[in-house]
Amino acid sequence: MTRDSAVPQVPRRRFRLFLRLLGVSALLFVLGAGALLGYLYHKPLPPLGDDVRSRLFDARGNVMTTFTTDGRSREPVKLNQISPLLIKATLAVEDRKFYHHIGFSLKGMGRAVLANLETGRRSQGASTLTQQLARNLYLSHEKTWTRKGKEALYTLQLEMKYTKNEILNMYLNEVYYGHGAYGIEAAARMYFGKSAADLDLAESALLAGIPKGPTYYSPYNHPDSARKRQGIILSAMADVGDITEAQAREAAGEKLQLNPQGQKDTTVAAPYFRDYVRTLVMDKLKISSDELDLGGLNVYTTLDPDMQQAAEAAVDQGMDPASELETALVSIDPRTGYLKAMVGGTNYRSSPFNHVLAGTRQPGSSFKPVMYLTALASKEMTGLSVFNSQPTLFHYDNNRKTYQPRNFGDKYLGEINMQQAIAASDNIYAVNTIMKVGADKVAAMAAALGITSPLHSVPSLALGSSPVSPLEMASAFAVIANGGVKQPVTAILKITDNAGNLLYEAPEPQGESVVDPAAAYVLTRLMEGVFESGGTGNRVAAMIKRPVAGKTGTTDTDGWMVGFTPELSTAVWVGYDKGREIATADGRRAAPIFAQFTEQALENVPPKIFPIPPGVVNVYVNPQSGLLATADCPEKKLEAFISGTEPTEYCNLHGSGENSTPAGSGGGPAGAADPVKEDHSLWNSIKRWWMN
């Protein structure tokens, strides 16, 4: 009897042991889970994007924007600034149990696990809004178990540290709605031109469907797919009781008024400049992309916010938004080399390529001042040097090659001087000049001015046949504006870390004299003629109320206006990305953009004349003979020369030549000091500007 009753004791002891092990395991699990939750609760989450993104400052120390790898410009809004219909639509389609779960949908996770086991890989997910937010804030979108594990931990932390409304608010400000729009406010403004608070039911349902597939459900790219998903969301809202079936049908039938695709994103501050600075920071200063995006750096720049606004306004007004014509504007302070304004295209959203940096466009006649500067600095030519503007066949390369340029419209002016040639943009005179001074010397001058693009030393270089970038043209003309002193182009003043420690500081502008100041001034005076009667810039002269020098340029595919005042050197380019030919009217858009920008950018700066450096002589000459004018000459003009290159003989076309009284001498003897050369030069420059 005793033996028989002892037999079942072994299974009972094993069962009790199993229960004890199970209890201990459960206790350890609970303790472990509690410890994990406690650890996660006290462990800080990684900083949110806006806390770690590096910031870009303008020249006044104001924050312009932040750096991000995707170039996004976010417009965060509070939950009460978002239409309740959009919130309901999002919850109905993305996470109906959002307010009732702890960050995970157990039912959805089970369904996803079964599907993944069947396929043997991670093919499906079961993401709540909190999980999506964790992924968007802190993780990549790769489908790996490691990433999923991190996502789960971040999800728990978000649920413990934030309320449901805070999580929902963060999600709606972070989620991607396609076409560069991050956050519901940016999406509402991009698609419908209104605030997120003003979205109606139909608009809310359409936008709520886009995050599922920003490309496939884009109302621009796939309108049918977008409307079908809108219908699904409206039905889901009706199923959960947010709206009635009648309201769903009415919203589904509503005709939506979408903004035109690619409409200018006005919320991005100087996006082309931001990208340019990003490249400088990474390539030249060797700061990594991760450090720039998430290092909390402060990048202080030279950009003037008022001038940038003037540049953007000039481009907006000067370009046709319905055209594919592109543009670029860049402006530099020649005294410091500081970059003050940059517009790299007509619309950053549709074309983020920065045309300011494009070194593939021929500058045309806007390059001619570089050549004329070479001629003047060599003292082989002056502003009165004459060539015959007529059809000419030029021989070069030891007479093995020929080149026959043409003037625009086949208009030839006969015997003209350099000033007339610059004003009329005469091609024959230009090629005669480069044949005289040498193409190699012109290329060397361009390099000295800061043009780094390769230039071909051939006669056509005189007509701008070698491509250069607008930034190179603006920087080269800045040297001329600064009296021959070259300042390195500077966009970044300093960089500090998030604690304010200095990481980089630009050196103080020193400048390098690369051109005779007298030659630079004489060329400037000649270039002022472009905006006078008969000059190619005359049509915009009335728009500019200050002394300005410049040069237009036109090729079959490009239109240019490059010019300067004492305070700004600016290059404007227009053309098509595909290099197709431009109409004459489109090629002329560059000059009005230049003029409007220059006046608006300097509206609070008093007009200044170009300072006259030592080594310049101003004398009255007779335009017909090119010799010193006398009191008998019916016409006389004040001209600037490099000292030693001015004419020394008096005009003999009127009166008795050498014995005639010099013009402006007050009747003194011919050998007396000519007051025109010194005392009257500044006054006449002021008077000339005032009268014009």
Number of C-alpha atoms within 10 A of each C-alpha: 5 6 6 7 8 9 10 9 10 10 10 11 11 11 12 12 12 12 12 12 12 12 12 12 12 12 12 12 12 12 12 12 12 12 12 13 16 12 12 18 16 12 10 10 13 11 12 12 16 13 13 19 23 24 24 23 24 22 19 12 12 13 15 19 22 26 25 19 11 8 15 18 20 21 15 17 19 14 18 10 14 21 18 18 22 25 17 23 29 23 21 25 19 19 18 18 15 19 13 10 15 17 23 22 18 12 9 13 16 13 14 18 17 12 16 15 11 11 11 9 13 17 14 15 16 17 19 23 25 28 24 19 24 23 21 16 18 15 15 11 10 11 13 11 11 9 14 18 11 14 23 17 15 24 22 19 22 23 19 17 15 12 12 19 12 15 19 21 21 22 21 26 23 21 20 22 27 21 18 19 24 20 25 30 23 27 26 23 17 25 24 18 16 15 18 25 19 17 20 14 22 26 24 26 32 25 26 25 26 23 17 14 13 19 16 17 25 23 20 18 14 12 13 14 16 24 20 15 21 26 21 19 27 29 24 20 25 18 13 12 11 17 18 15 15 10 17 23 14 13 20 23 12 11 9 13 10 13 15 12 14 15 15 16 18 12 13 18 18 22 25 21 23 21 17 16 19 21 15 15 19 15 12 9 11 10 14 12 17 12 15 24 20 19 17 21 25 24 26 24 26 22 26 18 20 14 20 24 19 21 27 22 15 22 26 15 13 19 19 14 14 6 9 13 19 20 28 26 30 30 34 28 26 31 21 20 24 25 28 27 28 30 26 27 24 24 21 20 19 15 14 15 16 19 28 26 16 16 18 14 23 25 29 25 25 25 26 27 24 22 26 26 25 28 23 22 21 14 16 13 20 25 25 21 14 20 18 15 22 19 16 14 11 16 14 12 9 7 8 7 9 12 14 13 17 17 17 12 6 9 12 18 17 14 14 17 20 23 23 22 24 29 24 20 25 24 24 26 27 27 24 19 25 25 16 12 19 17 23 16 16 24 22 15 20 24 15 18 25 22 20 13 15 13 20 15 17 20 26 19 26 30 26 24 19 21 18 22 22 30 26 23 27 29 29 27 31 33 28 31 30 28 26 25 23 28 24 18 20 19 23 23 19 17 22 17 17 16 9 10 11 13 13 15 12 11 9 8 15 12 16 13 16 16 20 19 24 23 28 27 27 26 29 25 21 22 23 21 24 28 22 17 13 13 22 22 24 16 16 16 20 12 14 17 16 20 21 28 25 29 29 30 25 25 20 15 21 26 30 30 30 28 31 29 24 21 20 27 32 31 32 29 32 29 27 15 15 9 12 12 14 19 13 14 8 18 24 24 22 29 30 22 28 30 23 20 27 28 17 18 22 17 12 8 11 8 17 14 14 21 13 19 15 11 14 22 21 25 26 23 27 24 18 12 13 22 21 26 32 29 18 18 21 9 13 21 15 19 23 28 25 23 15 11 16 21 17 9 13 23 26 19 15 14 14 13 18 14 12 20 21 27 25 18 17 11 12 13 13 16 9 10 11 20 15 20 20 14 11 16 20 17 12 14 17 15 11 12 16 11 6 11
